[in-house]
Amino acid sequence: MAEIQAMVQSVNHLKDSFLKVNRQRLARTHDYLNTEQSHFLELLPLLFHINYPHLPGYVSDQVVTGVSQYSPGFGALQAVKSLFPNTHLERRASHQMDIYSLFCMGSSGSIAYTRKATLT
């Protein structure tokens, strides 16, 4: 039993470390983006999460939606207001979270990300 608890603690530590590095990467990426690019980066997970009819990417109510453990933050809501001023998001009942995670690939998803990488 002690071995299982140690393994669980180890996995939780690795998960927490990964999430911390990921938050740092995302913050560093935002530092190098202009306003429109930053809005897009904030808005992207929200589009996967809600699949709202008046926002880009909507196909039907039958597509996979809901990003697990995601809740739109202030930046995402401000991006919606800025880019789609006539759209008013409604609170909806909780639904199944079909998407476990979203990942940023390429230079912005790496530790070696630099401003030069953003501009090329």
KARA-V935746 format. One record per residue. N is the residue number from 1. PSI is psi in degrees with one decimal (none if undefined). Layout:
n = <N;N>
psi = <PSI;PSI>
//
This chain:
n = <1;2;3;4;5;6;7;8;9;10;11;12;13;14;15;16;17;18;19;20;21;22;23;24;25;26;27;28;29;30;31;32;33;34;35;36;37;38;39;40;41;42;43;44;45;46;47;48;49;50;51;52;53;54;55;56;57;58;59;60;61;62;63;64;65;66;67;68;69;70;71;72;73;74;75;76;77;78;79;80;81;82;83;84;85;86;87;88;89;90;91;92;93;94;95;96;97;98;99;100;101;102;103;104;105;106;107;108;109;110;111;112;113;114;115;116;117;118;119;120>
psi = <-38.6;-34.0;-40.8;-43.0;-39.6;-40.3;-41.9;-43.1;-40.3;-45.1;-43.5;-38.7;-44.4;-42.4;-46.3;-40.1;-44.0;-46.9;-36.1;-47.6;-40.4;-42.6;-39.5;-41.5;-45.0;-42.7;-42.6;-39.8;-46.0;-33.9;-27.8;-2.2;150.9;176.9;-45.8;-42.1;-40.1;-41.3;-43.7;-45.7;-36.1;-37.2;-30.5;-51.1;-32.3;-38.6;-37.0;-30.3;-43.2;-25.6;55.6;135.2;-27.9;9.5;157.1;148.1;-9.7;132.6;-56.5;174.8;-2.4;3.6;161.7;131.1;174.6;107.7;121.5;132.1;26.6;138.2;125.7;130.5;-177.6;-42.5;-41.9;-42.3;-36.2;-36.9;-42.2;-47.4;-39.3;-46.4;-28.0;69.7;-22.9;4.4;128.5;114.0;138.8;148.2;132.5;157.1;150.9;141.6;174.2;137.2;101.5;-18.3;120.8;-39.1;161.1;142.1;144.1;122.8;162.1;-162.6;-34.5;-15.9;8.8;163.3;-29.6;18.7;133.8;166.2;-39.3;-38.4;-32.4;-36.5;-9.0;none>
//
